Each structure stands twice: as C-alpha cells, then as structure tokens.
C-alpha cells in the first residue's frame, strides 16, 4: 500500500472503518500499536498489523495470540476491567463483530474487550490534581504485592547478569544516539554511573533468579496504567507482547511506579508505596527483598532513562520539545548519586504515635525514595504467616516471642542498611536491651544512629489505639494501661511528644 509506513505490514483499513461504523465510538485513540474504540460502557482494542523489533502483530494469527495473552495476563491483575476477546469475521453481508469469548475459525481480526472506566480515576490524573494519598499508596502496595505473590517464578528467562549488562548498555546507547535532543553531558555521566551501579551486585542479580524473583510481571507499571475502581487501585494494560520486557524482577516492576511518583515530586508517596509492598510481599528463600534494595538505584535509573529516550524519540517524530525527556534523564542520574544510609529508631508505648512519626520521617532519610520502615507489628504477623490486619492468637505476646520479633527486626534492618538503604525501626523498645540492640546495629553497620522516644498521656494513647482500624498493631486500651506500669530503665533517646 503506497504511503504506508514500513513497520505496518498489513492493510486493516476495512476492519477499522467497519468498527468505526459498528461501534459509533464516543472517542477513538490511535497509537503505534493499537486502535481503541471507546463506547459509553466498553473499550474495544484492535492491535495494529505492525512489526517492530520488540513487538510483532504482523499476522491475524499473531494478533489473536496476543489478544489472548493480553487477556490472560491482565485478568490476573484487573478482572474488573478485562471482559474477553472478540472476533471480527466476514459474513454473507459483510464484516461481523462477535461477542467476547465467541469462537471464529475464519476471523479476519480480533479485539480485546474491556469495561470502560472514568479516565479521571487514572493515577496520573489523580497525581496532577493532587488527589493521590498515602492511603491509596498503601492500598496499591498491598495489591501489587498480592499480584506479585501469585505469579510463577521464571528461571530460564531474562534477569541474569549478562541480561542486565546488555540492557544497561542498550539504555546508554539509546541516549547517546539522541545527541542534543537529550543532554550529552548527562548521557556521558550515565554511561559511567549506570554500569557502576550494577557491577558490584551481579552475584545478587544471579541469586534473585534462583530465588524466584523473576516473574511474568506487569512490565509497564507507571501511574497512567493504574486506575481507581470501586475505591481500589487497579493495575491494567500489562505488557503481553514481550517476554523480555515483562519477565523481570518484582522490585524492578514496582520501580516504574516509584520512579513515576518521584518524577512528579511525590517521593513521600513513593516511600509509602515501597514500604507497604515490602511489608506484604512474600519472602524468598535465598535473596531477601531488603538486600535487593542494593539494586533499587539502578532500577529507578533505568526506568527514568528509558522514559527519557522514549520521550525523546516521540518528540523527534512529532517535532515536539524534549524538556520532559531531559527531566527524566537528569532524574536517572540523580537517583544514582550516593547517599550514606542512617538508622533511626522510634520507641514508645502503644498509641504514642510511632508509626505515624516513622512515616513522616522516612521519606527524607537517605537515598530515594527514603528509609525502609521495619515495624515490630508487621514482623510479628509475617512470622506467624497471617494477614497484617488479623489479630494474633491468644498467648502470642510472650517474652520469648517478643525476643524473636526484635531479633528478626534487627536482622531485616541490617540487610537493608548493608544494601545502602536507610532504615527506621518502629517498636515499643520498652526493654533497655532492645534499645541497646538497635544502637549496636548502627555501630556494626557503621552508620549514624538516632533514637527517638515518644511520650504521650495514657488517655491519649488509649484513645488512639481504640480508634485504629485494619492496622498491624493488636494493642488495646487495656494493653496500653499495662504498658504504663513497665519499668523502662534509663531512656537515653531523645524524648518527644
């Protein structure tokens, strides 16, 4: 077909014209890989007959497979949205649009059918309006962790040390090829900094594969691919066309949303998202998620670098400005700058506001997106294998059990510090030996330490714990009353109210 771009391999004009008439869409969205027809209650996505190095929709059979793959991967994450795959076939009187799930051996094309949602509920739109909240980030972290935990491990795909080396080299090459559309000085700085952020951790990369951290993830988890449905954050539009893009480390999957929040100046929300995900994600046998924080700067940098050269490519085609692309490029370098880790411990009786204070302080401590919060309440529930909101069985709060919880906290915090991430410890710390263990961890890790002790009146603490809902803490007003009789010993930490 004359004038058709070289990457378009088949003429779909008849199908597109038919769908335009048949659906009478209120809106139509055209991208390089799809045509989406929006009706009042549904969205119909037709994959374009294109072939790129990274995306092949070149035949009807291939598009059918990719529609089914999109449905399969996305129904795991967003069953509220994805309804099915519908065929278009040629009947006696012309083209016919089938229903989702209908078979058609002689189909001339296929569509993914989705339930339409309000675009104003997309997380990028909510971010622009200042409507994203820590509570939404907590809900998103919990949902993404739950999704990641359902995905099977992939040990024979992308994710080995040489894969990372080649990908980082490709990122650098892409930025250099854009010349002055991006900042050449920043491109050269990244050419040194990105490999340097990877090389010391190649053994960790290999262990992540063997531990099962590589899974068929979303692959494109930025804010525009998350929507609020019935009050719940819902990721959608997961990558279906490329195993290389989607078969990735679960932390690298999350890193796209973290980077996107940071790019918008919302690092405190990124910190809340990361911590909730860390509290919820299942443990791995041979490579903890805390030690993998050593890779987080590289993960964030790669996500920003990719956005930089993709946006520069779009600007080159459309003749637009590359200012946003350069912002991403600078962010890619910024998150690689070394920031020494610190350890902060926040103690106080139940209801004194420890977790609230920890969440306030964490985003500003250490490197992006801030400190990891290690909570005794979370550690206790994870060790018991029960949801964070479920109460522990009677008799669980013994001195022996508490000692194990504090030891596990110190161990988890130590792994994060060794990975270069700052940590905030959040626990009662009623016993002098518990406070001493936190201080000793800082000495062993060679990091600055700050201890904070929160004092509040008994009635305030009791009112706070009585008002809690769906929280990891099991404290009650009676527990608070008993704690006020504790012999705390000499509290040398900075006292705050």
N, C-alpha and C positions, 0 to 999 in steps of 0.2 A: 504494500500500500504506500503510495507516494507520500512523502512528508511525514511518515510515521517514525518516531524515534527508534534508534537501533535496539534499545532494550525491550521494545514492545514487539512480541513475536507472533501475535495473532489478532485479527480484527474482531473486536467484541461490540462494534457499533450497533448491530442489530439487537443484541441482547440488552444493551444499555438503553436503547430507545424504547424497547418493549417494556422494560421495568419502569422507565420514566412514565409511560402511559398507564401501565397497570397499577402502579402504586400511588401515582399522583403525589409524590412526597412533598411534605411541607418544607423540607430542606434537603439538599444534596451536598455531600462532602467528597471532594476528589483529592486523592493523594497519589503518590507514585506507585503504591501497591494495591490500592483498593478504590472502589466507588461505594459510598454508603448512602442509602436512601432512608431518610427519616420520615416515618409516618407518625400520626399522633401517639400511637402506643407501641410501635415496634421500630427496630432498626434492621435493615437488610444490607449485609456487606457482601459485595461481589469482588472477588480477588481479580486484579488486573492480569492479563496474559503478558507478564513481563518476566525477564530473566536477568538477574544481577548475580555477581559472584557470591553474594550472601543470601539471595532469595530467588527461588525458582518456582514460578507459577505458569510455566510455559505451555502446559497441555491441559486439556479438560480433566484427564485422569489425575494429574498432579494437583490441580486446583481442588478436585474432590477430596483427595487425601489431606490436603492442607486445611480444608474446611472442617473435616472430621477431627483432625489434630487440634485445631483451634478450639473446637467444641469440647474435646476431651480435657485439654489442659485447663481451660478456663472454667469448666463446670466444677472442677475441684476447688477453685478459688471464689467463683461468683455464680453459684447455682441460681441465685436470684435473677440473674441477667440473661444467661445463655439458654435459649429455648430449643435449638436444634439446627439441623442442616436441611435446606430445601432445594429441590432440583428445579431446573428450567429445562423443559423438553419441547420438542416440536410435535404438535398435534395436527389433526387434519385441517384446522382453521388457523394455524399459526402457532406461535410460542405459547406455552402454558407454564404458570408458576405453581409448583406443588406446595404441599404443606410441610412443615418441619417433621423430619423422620420418614417421609414418604420415599419409597424406593423408585428408581428410574434408571434402567439399564442403558437407555438411549439418551440420557441427559446431554444437553449441549453446554450447560454450565451449572454452577452450584453457588448457593449463598448461605452464609451464616446468619441465622435469625436470632435477634436479641430483643429483650424487653427494653423499651426506651426509658430513660431516666432524665431527670431535670439536670441540664448542664450546669446550673448554678450550684449544684451539690458536688461538683468536681473539686478535688482538694486544691488544685491550682487556683480555681476561682475563689474558694474559701480563703486561701492564703492572701490573695490580692485584697480581699475585703477585711482582713484581719480577724477572720472568724475561726481560724484553727486554734484549738485549745489544748492544754496538757491532757485533759480528759480524752479528747479524740486521739491524741498520740498514744495514750495508754491503751485505748481500745484497738488502735491499729497495730501496735506492737504485739498485743495478745493474739490478734487474728493472724498476723504474718507468721508468728512463732507456731501457731497451731497448724497453719498450712505447711510450713517447712517440715514439721514433725510427721506429716502424713506422706511425704514424698520419699520414694525409694532411693537408696544410695546408688550412685553410679561410679564404678571404679575403673571403667575402661574408656572413659571419655575425656573431655577437656578438663584440665585442672592440675596437670603435673608441672614440675619446674620448667621444663622447656616450653610448654604451652604459655606459661606466664612470660617467660623471656621473649618469645616471639610476639606476643600481644603487646607488651610494653614497647618493643622495638617498632611495631607497626603504628602504635599511637604517636611515637616520636616522628616517624617518617611522614605520617599524615599531616602533622602540624608543620613540619618543615616545608612540605610541598605547598602549603598555603602562603608561604612567603610573607609579604607585608599585609596580607589580609588579617593575619594574626601578628602578634608582636614577636619579631625574630629573636630578640634578646631573651624573652621568656621561653620561647621554643628551645633555645640552646641551653638555658638553665634547666629546663625539664629533661632535656636529653641526658643530662648528668644526674639529676636528682631522682628521676623515676627508677632507673636501674639500681641506683644506690639504695633505694627504699625496699627493693626486692631481694637483692643478692644475699644479705645476711640471714634470710629466713627461708631459704629453699628447702631445708630439711623439714621445717614446719609445713610448707606447702605440700610436700610429699606425704607427710603424716596426716594431713587433712583429707587427702584422697583415701588413704587406707582406713581412716576413722569413719568414713561415710558422710563427710560434709559436702561432697559434690552431689547435687541432686538436680532433677529437671525443675528448675525454679521459674519464677515469673519472667525474669530476664530484662524487664523494662519497667521497673517499679518506681517511676517518678510520680509526682503529685497529679499529673494530668491523667494518669491511669489508675487513680483511686477515687471512688465516689462514695458519698454518704447515702445509704439506702436504709430506710426504716431506722435511722439513727445509728447504723453500724457501718464503719469503714469497710469498703469492699474493693479489693484489687481486681482489675479486669484487663482485657487486651494483653494477656501474656503472650510471649513470643512462641510461635508454633513452627516457624519456617526454618529455624537454625538451631541445631543441637549445640553448636559452638557458642552461640550467644546465650542459650538458656541452660545448658548443663554447667552450672557454676557453683561455687562455694555459697552456702546460705548467707554468710556475712556479706559477701560481695553483692548478693541480691538486695539485701537491706540497704547497702551503702548508697544505692541510687537515690532512695528517698531521703537518707541523711544528707547527702550532698545537695539535693534539690532544696531542702529546707535551709541549709547553710548558705546557698547562693542567694536566697531571698532574705538573708539576715535573721533567720529564725533558728539559730543554733540552740537556744534553750529548748525548743520543741524537739529538735533532733536528739538532744540529750535525753529527753523524756522517752522518746521512741526507742532509742538504743537500750536504755535501762529496762524498760518493760519487756522488750524482746529477750534480753539476757536473763531476766527473771523467769521467763516462761519456756524458752527453747529447751528441748531435751538434751541431756548430757551425751557426750560422745565418749567412746571407750579409751581412745589413745591421744586425743588432741582437744583440750578444753577450748570453749569459746573465748574464755578470758585470755588465754595465752595467744589466741589468734588475733587479738586486738593489735598485736605487733604488725599485722598486715593491713590494718584499717587505714592508715595514712595513704598507703599505695592504692587501696581500693577506692578511697574518696578521690584521690588524684586522677586515677584512670577514668572514673565516672565523669569528672569535670573536664578532663582532656578530650574525651570522646564527644561530649556536648560541644566543646569549643570547635573542633574541626568539622563536626556535622553542621553546626550553625554557620560556620564559615563557608561550607560547600553550598548550603542553601542560599546564602547571601550572594555567592558568586553567580549562581544560576539566575536568581531573581534581581540581581543588581542592588541588593539592599545594603544596609550598614552592618559592619561587623563588631560594633561596640559590645553587644551582649556576648558574642563569641570570645572576645578578648577578656571580658569579665570572668567567664568560665576558665579561660587559660590562666589568668592570674590566681584564681582560686585553686587550680590544680597545683600550682607551685606553693601557694600559701600553706596548704594542709600538710606539705612535706617538711616544713620548717621545724626543726627540733625544739620541743618544749619540755624541760625536765619535769618528771612526774612528782606529785606530792601525795601525802597521806593525811587525811583529816578524819578524826574520829569524833562522832557526836553521841554523847551519852545523856542519860536522864531517865527518870521513872516513866512508866507508860502514861501517855497523854501529855507529855511535856513538849511535844511538837518536833521530835527528832526527824521524822521522815519529811515533814514539811520544810524544815530547815535544810536538810540534805538536798532536797530537790531545788531549793533556792540557790544553794551554793555551788552545786555540781557543775552547771554549765560553764562557769567562769574559771574552773580549776583545770590547769593542764591543757593538753592539746585538744583539738576538735574531735568530737563535739562536747568535750568536757569529761568530768570524772565519772567513773563507774560507781554506782551506789551498791554496796554489799550490805544487805539487811539481814539481821538475825531472824526476823519473822519469815522472810522468804526462804532462807536457808533451811529452817526447820520444816517447812512444808515440802520443799523439794526433796529433802532427805527422807521424808515419810511417803513420798510419792502421791501426794494428794493435791488437788487444786488449791491455789493460794487463798481462795475465799472460803474454803471448807475448814471447819474447826477441827483442831487436833483431838484425838480421843482422850478420854479422861485418863489421868495419870501420866500424861506425856511430858509434863513440865517437872521432871526430876532434876536434881543437881547433876547427875551423870549425863542425862540427855542434854542439859544446857552446856556442859563442858564440851560435848561433841559438836554442838552447834557453833560455839565460839571457835573451836579448833578449825572447823570447816570454813568459817568466815575468814579466818586469818590465812588459811591456805589459798582460798579463792582470791583474796585481795593480793596476796603475794604474787600469784600468777599474772594478775593484771598489771601490777607495778613492774614486774620483770619485762612485760610486753611494752612498757613505756607509757601506759595509761594511768592517770591519777585515779585515786580511789577515795571514796567517802564511806567510812564504816558507820552503820546505823544500828545501835543496840543499846540496851539498858546500861551495860557496863557497871553493874552495881558492885561487883567484887573488885578489890584492888588488883588481884592477879589478872583479871580480864583487861583492865586498863593497862597494866604493865605489858601484857602480850601485844597490844596494839602498838605501844611505844617501841617495843623490841623489834616488831616487824619493820618499822621505819628505819631503825638503826641497821638491821640486817640488809635491807634493800638499798640503803644509802640515800634515802630521800628525806626531805623536810617533813616534820610532823607538827600537827596542831590538834590539840584535844579541846573539845568544847563540851561543857556540862550545862544542861538546860534545867533551870529551876522554875517551877510554877506552883501556885497554891493547889492543895489537894482537891478542892471543889472544882477548879478549872480543869484539872487533869481528868477527873471523873466525868465531868460533862462532855469532854472531848471524846473519850472512849465510848461513852453511851451513844454518841451521835454517829459513830462510824458505821459505814455500810460497805459490804463487799471489799473488805480490807484484809491483808495478810495477817494482821495482828489479831490475837484472840483475847486481848486484855479486856476486862470488865471493870466497872466501878469497884467491885469487891477486891479484885486483884490490885488495883491502884491503892486501896486502903491498906492492904497488907504490905505493899512495897514501901509505903511511908514509914513503916516500922523497921526497915532494913538498917543494918549498921554498915554504912558505906565506907568507912575508913577515911583516910585523908585524900580528898579530891583536889588534885593539883591542877586540873584542867581549867581553862578559862570559863568562868561561870557567866551564863547568860540567862535572860528570862524570855 
